[in-house]
Amino acid sequence: MAPAAASEHTPLDSPDPLDLPEGHPFGPHNLPYGVFSRPGEDPRVGVRLGDHVLDAGAAATALGSPYAELLSRPTLNSFLAAGRTTWSDVRRALTGWVTVPAHREAVRLHLHPLSSVTLHLPFDVADYVDFYASENHASNLGRLFRPDEEPLKPNWKHLPVGYHGRSGTVVVSGTDVVRPSGQRKAPTDPAPVFGPSVRLDIETEVGYVVGVPSPQGTAVPLSAYRDHVFGVCLLNDWSARDIQNWETVPLGPHLGKSFATSISAWITPLEALDAARVPSPARTVPLLPYLDDSDPALDPAGYDLHITVSLNGHPVSEPPFSGMYWTGAQMLAHMTVNGASLRTGDLYGSGTISGTEENERGSLIEMTWNGQRPLELPDGKRGFLEDGDVVTMTAWAPGPDGVRVGLGEVTGRIVAATG
């Protein structure tokens, strides 16, 4: 599913890639970062502009930027580690490069059509943690699996629940996902069996990308969120529900989650989402001081992201991120409050995003109520994913002056189990 190769440069008789339609979601107000390569060349940092990618290092070199070497690396990690001042400086420079007429010719030479490049995993993932921050999602699963109990466990509104995943199986959008195999046991089965998952699911999430590390033994407070987190991406935490259900008694997710996690090829910097910030939700349970974000001086760290989930090209859900109970700042604070260190390239996910309505659920287990009410699609019914299914998640956020900020899509195709 990698992009096909095309011409090396934008043909001179093509529309100027710097002349974007008004309100384009990937205009100069956005400028997300990724890593790309052209045929026969090494990967390097790129910045998306419209339907093109700007070779950031080459443009920086041509324009005499002091950040040229930093933007010429094969991953984003060095740039992520450089910190908030550098992030802001580079963003201001990039905005000038793509908008100031004097730079137009120099920049145009280093713009390449997205159709002519290959997009790579944008950063080397250090650690991966996945949270469970949507009250609607947690409540839906509670009602499904514990109908005679309160939907939420007693700890849920006191702390962001999460688990440690497997960083080595985080893959870039467009990578095929092999159906996982493992043990499963239905309630009526006399013993567990081994084989490919038959209840393969999606989880619609937002991922947070950590840039600046922290020393072990030091907690990161809510106020330091933007000093450490560079940006966000869309994330699909593929889940084998049958494997997961059997293995998570008494401990947490393992093989049901660790086979693949897909992220967008583009990381949207937090600065691009300033106009999309929303206040934290009203909470009825008092929070301990390290999680209490009621101080108006704190960044609310919530975002109004509008997400669409499509299955084989058919939209099936629109989960709203603005209603998440726990914010990215609270997740970061909780993740480090015991002294756990941050590393450049750490990734943590929000957990499945679900709203209050049936068309706002972020996983098939919720959309189909554990397979009891399959989705009716033009290409057939779906309780869970079948081989060949393609899942795509797209999103946008309100930007400055009424424009939209596009987030890079995350897509993956299910292929049959091996062996």
N, C-alpha and C positions, 0 to 999 in steps of 0.2 A: 504493500500500500504506500510505498515511497513515491514522492512526486517524480514525474517524468522529466528527463533532461530536455532543455530547449537551447535557445541561443545564449551565447555567453554574456551579451550585453543587450540593453534595450535598443532595438533598431532605431536609427535616427528618424525614420518616418513614422514611428509609433507616437501615440499621445504622450506628452511629457508626464512622467510619473510624479513630478512635483506639483502638477495641476490636478489636485484631487477634487472630486465632487464636493460641494458644500455639505458639511455635516458627516463626512465619511468617518465611520467608527474607529478607523486606524489612521487618523490624521495627526497633525503635529501636536495636538493636545494629549495624545496617548503615548506613542513611542515605546512599546514593550520590547524587551530584550530576548534574544534567543541565540542559538548557535547553528550555523549553516555551513554547507560546503558546496562547491561546484564540481563537476566531473573532473577527476584527476587532481583535485586540490585538497588541502587539509582543512578541517573544520576551523571556524573562527567566529567571533562575536558578530552578531547582526542585530539591527534594529528594524522593526517592521514599520513601513510607511505605505499605506494603501495596500495594493497587491504586489508590493515589491519589498525587498530586504536591502537595507543599506549596510554595506561592509563598513562597520564602525571603525575598525582599525585603519583601513585604507583611507577613509575620509578624514580621520583625525590626523594621519600622517600628511595628507595633501594640504590640510589647513593649518599645519603647524601646532597642533594641540599637544600640551604636555601629557595628555592621557593616551597618546597613540599606542604606546607599548602595552598599557593595561588593557586596551580594547582590542589587542591583536592576539589574545590568548585563545586556546582551543576550547575553553569552557568559561563560564561566567564567574568561577570561584574567586579568582583574584580581585575582580571588580566588586564582588559581593563583600569580600573581606575589607575593602578599602574604607568603608564606613559612610555615614550619612552625609558628611560634607562633600565627599567625592561624588556620591550619588547625585546630589543636587547640582554640583558644578557641571558634571557631564550632561545631565538632563538639560540644563540651561544652554550649554554649548550645542547640543544636538538640535534643540528647538531653533536656535539661530541658524545653524547650518542648513536646515530644510525650509526656512522661511525667508531669510535675508537674500535679496536678489544678487548681491555681490558673490555669494557662495554657490549660486545655482549651477554653474557649469562644472565646478569641481565636484559637487555632490552627485550630480547626474551621472557622472562617469562610474560611480561606485554603487549604483542602484541596479539590482538584478531582479527579474521577475520571479515570483515565488514558484512558478511552474518550472523554472530552470534549475532549482537548487534542491538539495536534500536537507531536511531539518533534523537536528540531533537532540538528544537529551541535553537541555541547556546548562546543567551544572552537575558536578559529581555529588551524588547524594551521600551525606555523612550518616545521619540517623534519621529514622522515620517513625513518627508517633501519630496515631490516629485517635481522634476524640469522638465524642458521642453527644454533640452540643445542641441538637435540636430537640426541644421538649416534645414537639409533635411526633417526631420519628420514634423517640424513646417510649412515648405513651402508646403509640400504635403497636409496637412490638410487645409491650407489656400486656396490652389487651389480647393480642394474639396468643401469647404463650403462657400467660398467667391470668386467665379470665376471672379467677376467684380471688385475686389479690388487687391491691392498688397498682395502677400501671407503672408508676415510678418507684424505684427502690429508695429507701430512706436517705441514702447519701446523695442522690442525683442533684438536688437543688443546693447542695452545700459545696460541691466541687465538680470540676469538669472531669468526667470519667473518660479514661483512654487506655490504649494498649500500645505496646511497642511492636512495630511491624518489621518488615525485612527490606532494608534499603537497597539491597542488590537486585531486587526484582521490580524496582520502579522503572518504568519504560516510557518513552516518548509517544505522544499521540501518533496513531497510524501503525503502531506495532501490533501484529496479530497476537491474540491471547489463546494459548493452548488450553483446552478444557482440562482442568486438574483431575487427578485421581486420588483416592484416599479411602479411608474407612468411613462407612456410614451405617446407621442402624435406625430404622423406623421404629416407633413405639411398639408396633405389633410384631416386629421381627424377633425371632428367638436368639439371634446372635448377629454380630456385625458382619458385613460383607465388604469386599474391596472392589473398587472399580471407578470409572469416570463419574464425576458429579452429575446428578440428574436434576439439581435445583440450583443452577448457576444464575447469579444475580448481579446487579449493578448497585453502586452507591454513589449518588450525585453529591459531590463535595467541592469545597474550596480548599486549596493547599496554600500554606504560608511558607515562604522561603526565607531562611535565616542567613544573614550576611555576617554580622560581627559576632565573634564567639564570646563566651564568658568563662571565667576561671571556675574550676571545680571547687565546690564549697561555698559559692556565692550565689544567692538568689537574685533573679532579675525582677525588679518591681514593675508594676503596671506602668509607671511613668517612663520606663525605659523601652517600651514596646517598639517605638519607631527608631530607636537607636540600634536595634538588633534585627528587626524584620525588614527586609528589602521590598518584598512585594508578594503578590498572590498569583495563583494559577488555578485553572479548573482541574479537578482530580476525580478519577473514577476508581474507587476501591472495590474491584471485582471480588465477589464473595460466593463461595460454594456453600450454600446454606445447609445442605445435608451433612457435609463434612464438618462444618462449623458447629452444628447443633450437637453432634455426638462427642466432639472433642472439648467443648467448653464447659464440661462438668467434671471437676470443680474449677478449673482454671480458665484462662481467656483464649481468644482466637489465636490459631496457629496456622495449620495447613489450609484451613478454609479461607484464609486471607493472603497468605504469603506467596502465592504463585504469581501474582501480577498486580501492580497498581499503575494506572496510566495517568500521565499528566500532560498538560498542554506543552507545545513547543515554545510558547511565549510566556514570559514572566512580566506581569503588569506591575510597575512600581507603585508603591503606596501613594506617591505624590500625584499620580494620574487619577487617583480615586478621591481626591480631597472633596470634590463636589458631591460625592456619593455617600459621605459619612452620615450615619444615623445614630440617634441616642440608644443607649442600652435599654432593654425591655424593662417594664415594671416587674419588680420581684417582691414576692410576699415573704420569703425566707431571708432573714438577716445573714449577711456574708461576713466571714472572718476578714480582718483588716487587709490581708495581702490580696484578697479578691474583690474588695469593696471598691467599685468604680463610680461611686456616687459623687465624688468630688468633681465639680464642673471644670476644674482646671485640667483634668485628665482627658486625653484623646478618647472619645467614646469607642473607637475601634470596631464599630459596626458599619456595615456597608450595604447599600441598596443595590444588590446584584439581581438581575432578572435572567433566570436560567431556563433554557429549553432543552428537554431530553427527547431525542428521536430514536426510534427503533426501525431500522431498515428504511430510513427516510421519512417515517411517519411520526410527527410529534405526539408524545404520549403523556408529557407532564411538564409543568412549569413551576418548579420549586422556588419559593421566594427566600432569599438569603437574609433579608432585612429582619426576619422574625426569629433569628437564632437566639437562644437563651444565653449561651456563653460566647464571649467575644474572643478574637485572636489574642488580645492582650492578656485576658484572664487565663487562657490556655497556656500561654508562654510563662506567666507567673507561676501557675500551678506546676508546670513541667519542671521548673527549676527551683521550687521552694525548698526542696530537700537537699539542695546543693549540687544537683546534677548540672553538668556544664553544657553549654551550647557550643556547637562547632559550625564553622562556615559550611554551608550546604545542607544543614539540617532542614528537614521538611516535616511539617505537621499538618494533618488534615482536620477539617471541621467535624467530620462525621456526616452521615447522611442528612441532607437538607430536605425537610418536609414542611408543608404548610398545613392549614386547617382544613382545606378542601380536598376532595378526592383527586382532582386534577393537579394537585400540588405535591404529590408524594414522590420522594426521590429514589425509591427502590421498587423493584418488581414485587418483592414480598409484601409490600404495602399496597401497591397498585392492584394486585390480584388477590389480596388478602390470603397470602400463603398458598396461592394457586387455586383457591376455591372459586374465584371469579376471573377467569382468564381474560386478557385483553383481546378485543375483537379488532384485528388489523386487516387491511386489504390483502395481505399475503398469508392470512391464517391466524388462528388463535395462539396466544402465548401466555403460559403461566410463568415459565422461566425461560432462559435463553436456550436457543437451539444452535447447533453448528451452522456456521454461515451467517448468523445474525450480526449486524453492524450497529453498534450503539454510538451515538454522537451527542455530545453536550456542547452547547454554545451559550454565550452570556453577553450581556451589556450592562453598563452602569450609567447613571446620569453624569454628564460631564459639564464643563464650563459653558455658560451661555446657551444652555439647552441642547448641546450636541451629546451624542452617545459615545461612551468609551467601550470599545469592543474588547472582550477577552478572547484569547486564542482558544479555538475549539479543542476538545479532547475526544478522540474517536478510536475505536478498536473493533476488530472482527474476531468472532469466536471460530476457532478451528478445532477439528476433532482431536481427542486425546491421542497421545502417542503410545506405542507399545501395546 
